[in-house]
Amino acid sequence: MANPMSAAQVISALRAEGVRVVEVGNWRTHNRNSKGAWGPVNGSIVHHTVTKGTAATVAMVRDGYASLPGPLCHGMIAKDGRVHMVGWGRANHAGGGDPRVLEQVIAESYGSRPTPPTKGNANGTDGNARFYGWECENLGDGKDPWPKAQYDAIVRVQAALCRAHGWSAKSVIGHLEWSNDKVDPRGFTMAALRADVAERLKHPASWNPNEEDPMAGITKRDIFDAVWKTDAIGGPTDAADHGTNPTWQPQTILKDMQARIRSMDKRMAAQTAAITALAGQVGTGADTETIVAAVQAAIERAVIDVNINTRET
């Protein structure tokens, strides 16, 4: 059980979930609180309006009609996905329902759906006190389509409420699951809707599954090729092909650097060997030819050792 959110809290929760909200008139104080309890709340009920046209539908759910005064819900989810807030507090949306269903919603103990209701408006538990209510613009004939934007908004609204209260998706039911004399919503199953709400609750409120993943389908090889095989880096001016190919790929730069480092290793090894050989001849009285031969032999051995160490044979 939970205390109902304030109007400011629900607006914040909806917008955090990416819901496009339209605030209609004095919706924050428009309610039926003078006629009965409002809270504790245990879940949220999804309805369809059996109407066509957003403006007319908003007016109807806000004002109600002769036999049933408004508000008839808390928010009306239009075909374009915008959620028109028309009331906050007790609203005439749920009517009487099966107390066994309420118990299952409170405990979140059912499987894919609650036990089919056996009670309705005449002798059921007061659902207007226990549930948030959301009307959805649809003829309810099973043929009127549910646009993607509208269905996505329904999922986001329910996820926002569940997230705010710490509920699972099992706190969301359809009117037909609450009362045995109702059929709404028609056109999608509540089991499917709850599955989509549950999936959304696995992610942050800002999650947008409709955004295309820029990395979708990209392999490690694609990334390697993009980084190491892009011919856009200026090559060394002393490279043999600089005139014909002034830009190199990163992998070419690395190969050139490796070759230059190995060349430097050989030169340094040769110089070190030459110096060592010369030092060894000091004071021996050897002639120039002997000294040169010793130095050359030392250089050759040093270069061979470098080649072996770098696996250049």
C-alpha positions, 0 to 999 in steps of 0.5 A: 500500500502507498499514499497517492503521489502529489500532482507535482510528484506524478508530473515529475515522474512522468516527465523523467520517464520521457512522457509528453504531458499536457496539463489541462486546466485545474487538473491538480485540484479537479477530483471526486474527493468529496464523494469518497476515499482516495488512497491508499493506492495499490496499482494502476488501471488501463482503460480505453475510451470508446471515442474518436478525436483527441479534443472531444475525448479530453473534454469527455474524460475531464467533465464526464457526462450526466450519469457519471461526473468527471474526472473519469481518469487521471490522464488520457493517453492520446493517439499521438502519445501525449498524456493529457492530465485531467484530474488528480485525486479520486476519479470515476474510472474503476468502479467496483471490482473483485476484492480477490483481484485487489489482494493479488495486485497488492501481493503481486502474487499472480502469474501472467494475469490475475484470477478472472473477476467475478464481481463488478460495479454493483457489489465490488470493492471500490477501485476508485480509491485504490487505483490510478486510472488512465484512459486511452483514446481508442474505439475499443472495437478491436479494430481501431489501431494502437499507434506506436507512439500511443502504446509507448506512452502507455508503457512509460506512464505505467513504468513511471508509477511503478518506479515511483512506488517501488512496484513491479509491473504486476501492479498494472491491470486492465479494467477487464481484469478488475471487473467482470462487466468490463472489456477494456482495453481491447487491441493488446493484451495486458500480459504483453503490456506488463512484460513491456513495463517490466522490461522498461523497469530494468533500465533507467527512466531515461531509457529510450529503446527507439533510439538507434544504437550507433554501434549496432552490428559493428564488430571488433574487426570493423573498429580495428579497420576504422582505427588502423586502416584509415589513410589520413595521417601525414607520412614521413617526408623522407619515406620512399613513397611520400610523393605518391602517398603523402598520407598513411594509415596508422598501421603503416606509421607503426610499421615505419616506426618499427623499421626505424627503431630496428635500424637505430638498434643496429647502428647503436650496436655497431657503434658500441661494438666498434668502440669496444673493439678499438678499445681492445686494440689500444696498446697492442701494437697492432697495425691499422689493417688488423685493427680495421678487421677486428672492428669490422668483425665486431660490427658484423657480430653485433648486427647479427645478434640484433637481427636474431633478437628481432627475428630478422634473419 
